[in-house]
Amino acid sequence: MTRREDYEKRTEELLAPIADAAGVTIYDVEYVKEGADYYLRAYIDKPGGIGINDCENVSRALSDELDRVDFIPDAYILEVSSPGLGRTLKKDKHLRYSLGEKVEIKLFKPIEDRREFEGILENFDRDSVTIRGENGTETFERSQIALIRLALDF
């Protein structure tokens, strides 16, 4: 397990009882370096959406727990937020929750001169993702996929 994965896992373990008490679910936790700064991001969700008070309450409680346990030696910025409307679907639990939703898929390399596809998420497994789009059903190897996110329709 990498240092990043360890920090994310341990943070998610600390966050679980906080999220339960706040009536929210954990969507994702990520520890990333952007420029010179490290960020520890917790994404939370609930039916009907997340409000600023949800983020503030969870952030304060999580910050207190992180200070108490103090397992991340680097200076970092803690952010707690909603995953947003165009949320990235990184994990199987995200895909499972989004079955039947419209998604965008971006590939590392083009297929027939196209890198971007859009359609209804129909199925997925360990190796592939299937959508139903304008051209019928299309299946992509997960190793080909750079990004999957919910499509934004305005």
C-alpha positions, 0 to 999 in steps of 0.5 A: 500500500502506498503512503497516499493509499494509507492516508486515504484509508486511515482518513476514511476510517476516521471519517466513517463515524463522523459521517454516520453521526452527520447523516451523510455518506462518504463518497470518496477520500483523496490525498493529492499534491497540487503544486507545492501543496498537499490536499486531503479531500473528503467528499460527502453526499446524502439524498437531496444533496449536501449543504454548506452546514454539512461540510462545515460540521463534518470538516470540524469534526474530522479536523479534530480527529486528524489532529488527535491521531496526527498520522500525516507528517506533511502540512496539508489543506483539509477540504470537505465538499460535495462530489459535485454534479459532474462527479468522477466515478472512480470506484466500483461503488460509484459505478454501481450507484450510477447505473442507469445514469448518463455518463461521459467516458474519455479514453486515453487513446481514440477509437475510430477518431473519437476519444469521448463517448456519452451514454447511459451506464448499463453495466460494468465489471472488473475489466469493462464498462458498457454504455448505451449511446447514440450508436447503440451499446458500446463496451470499453476496457477499463484499461482504455478509460482515462475518466468516467463522470456523470454527464451534465445536461443543461 
